Amino acid sequence: MLRALVVVLVLANIGYFAWSNGALAAFGIVPSRSSEREPQRLQRQIQPDALQIRPASSGD
């Protein structure tokens, strides 16, 4: 019983990996990209180039 559950979970993980990487596109099963799902988020960004990533302060 446990062996069958492990096999099912491994197959589900392989299937998800194939789907998320677009390997199932030949069958018409393709995940939508985030830009396709929510294009309004990209349009609402205000100066995305102004974002600066700085190293964390040491706190000493």
Backbone as numpy.savetxt, mean C-alpha at the origin, in Angstrom:
# Nx Ny Nz CAx CAy CAz Cx Cy Cz
-5.55 -30.32 11.03 -6.37 -29.13 11.03 -5.51 -27.87 11.03
-4.50 -27.85 11.92 -3.62 -26.69 12.01 -2.79 -26.53 10.75
-2.37 -27.67 10.18 -1.58 -27.63 8.95 -2.40 -27.02 7.80
-3.66 -27.38 7.72 -4.53 -26.84 6.68 -4.72 -25.33 6.87
-4.83 -24.88 8.10 -4.97 -23.46 8.38 -3.71 -22.69 7.96
-2.56 -23.27 8.25 -1.30 -22.62 7.85 -1.20 -22.54 6.34
-1.57 -23.59 5.64 -1.53 -23.60 4.18 -2.48 -22.54 3.62
-3.66 -22.44 4.17 -4.63 -21.44 3.71 -4.09 -20.03 3.95
-3.49 -19.78 5.10 -2.93 -18.45 5.39 -1.76 -18.11 4.48
-0.91 -19.07 4.20 0.21 -18.84 3.28 -0.31 -18.53 1.88
-1.29 -19.28 1.41 -1.88 -19.02 0.09 -2.56 -17.65 0.05
-3.22 -17.28 1.13 -3.86 -15.96 1.18 -2.81 -14.85 1.12
-1.69 -15.04 1.81 -0.62 -14.04 1.77 0.00 -13.94 0.38
0.21 -15.06 -0.27 0.75 -15.05 -1.63 -0.23 -14.37 -2.57
-1.51 -14.66 -2.42 -2.52 -14.02 -3.26 -2.57 -12.52 -3.04
-2.49 -12.08 -1.80 -2.51 -10.65 -1.51 -1.26 -9.97 -2.08
-0.12 -10.61 -1.93 1.12 -10.05 -2.47 1.03 -9.90 -3.98
0.53 -10.92 -4.65 0.39 -10.86 -6.11 -0.60 -9.77 -6.51
-1.69 -9.65 -5.80 -2.70 -8.63 -6.11 -2.15 -7.23 -5.88
-1.47 -7.01 -4.77 -1.00 -5.66 -4.44 0.13 -5.21 -5.35
0.88 -6.14 -5.94 1.95 -5.77 -6.85 1.50 -5.72 -8.30
0.24 -5.99 -8.56 -0.29 -5.91 -9.92 -0.03 -7.14 -10.76
0.38 -8.24 -10.15 0.67 -9.46 -10.90 -0.60 -10.11 -11.46
-1.74 -9.75 -10.93 -3.00 -10.32 -11.40 -3.70 -9.40 -12.40
-2.97 -8.43 -12.95 -3.56 -7.49 -13.90 -4.03 -8.19 -15.17
-3.39 -9.28 -15.54 -3.79 -10.02 -16.74 -5.20 -10.60 -16.59
-5.63 -10.80 -15.38 -6.97 -11.33 -15.11 -7.98 -10.22 -14.81
-7.54 -8.97 -14.88 -8.42 -7.84 -14.62 -8.59 -7.51 -13.16
-7.72 -8.05 -12.32 -7.80 -7.80 -10.88 -6.64 -6.90 -10.50
-6.91 -5.60 -10.41 -5.85 -4.63 -10.14 -6.29 -3.74 -8.98
-5.43 -3.53 -7.98 -5.80 -2.62 -6.89 -5.76 -1.17 -7.38
-6.64 -0.36 -6.86 -6.61 1.05 -7.22 -5.51 1.74 -6.43
-4.87 2.68 -7.05 -3.80 3.42 -6.38 -4.41 4.51 -5.53
-3.66 5.02 -4.57 -4.19 6.03 -3.66 -4.54 7.31 -4.42
-3.80 7.63 -5.47 -4.11 8.84 -6.23 -5.41 8.67 -7.02
-5.75 7.44 -7.37 -7.00 7.20 -8.08 -8.19 7.19 -7.13
-7.95 6.79 -5.89 -9.05 6.68 -4.93 -9.43 8.04 -4.37
-8.43 8.88 -4.10 -8.70 10.15 -3.45 -7.95 11.29 -4.15
-8.36 11.63 -5.37 -7.65 12.69 -6.08 -7.83 14.06 -5.42
-8.90 14.23 -4.65 -9.13 15.52 -4.00 -8.06 15.81 -2.95
-7.47 14.79 -2.37 -6.40 15.01 -1.39 -5.18 15.64 -2.05
-4.86 15.18 -3.25 -3.72 15.75 -3.96 -3.99 17.20 -4.36
-5.22 17.51 -4.70 -5.56 18.86 -5.12 -5.63 19.83 -3.94
-5.90 19.34 -2.74 -6.05 20.21 -1.57 -4.72 20.53 -0.88
-3.63 19.93 -1.33 -2.35 20.18 -0.70 -1.92 21.63 -0.93
-1.44 22.26 0.12 -0.98 23.64 0.03 0.54 23.62 0.15
1.22 23.98 -0.88 2.68 24.04 -0.95 3.35 22.77 -0.42
3.15 21.64 -1.07 3.77 20.41 -0.58 5.30 20.45 -0.66
5.87 21.29 -1.52 7.32 21.40 -1.62 7.93 22.15 -0.45
7.13 22.86 0.32 7.64 23.63 1.44 7.91 22.76 2.67
7.53 21.51 2.62 7.73 20.62 3.75 9.22 20.31 3.90
9.73 20.49 5.11 11.13 20.21 5.38 11.21 19.15 6.48
12.00 18.12 6.21 12.19 17.06 7.19 13.52 17.31 7.88
13.47 17.44 9.19 14.66 17.73 9.97 14.97 16.57 10.90
16.24 16.39 11.23 16.57 15.32 12.16 16.02 15.64 13.56
15.71 14.61 14.30 15.17 14.79 15.64 16.24 15.41 16.54
15.80 16.30 17.41 16.76 16.91 18.35 17.18 15.88 19.39
18.40 16.01 19.85 18.94 15.00 20.77 18.34 15.13 22.16
17.85 16.30 22.54 17.21 16.50 23.83 18.17 16.60 24.99
19.45 16.81 24.69 20.44 16.94 25.77 20.44 18.30 26.39
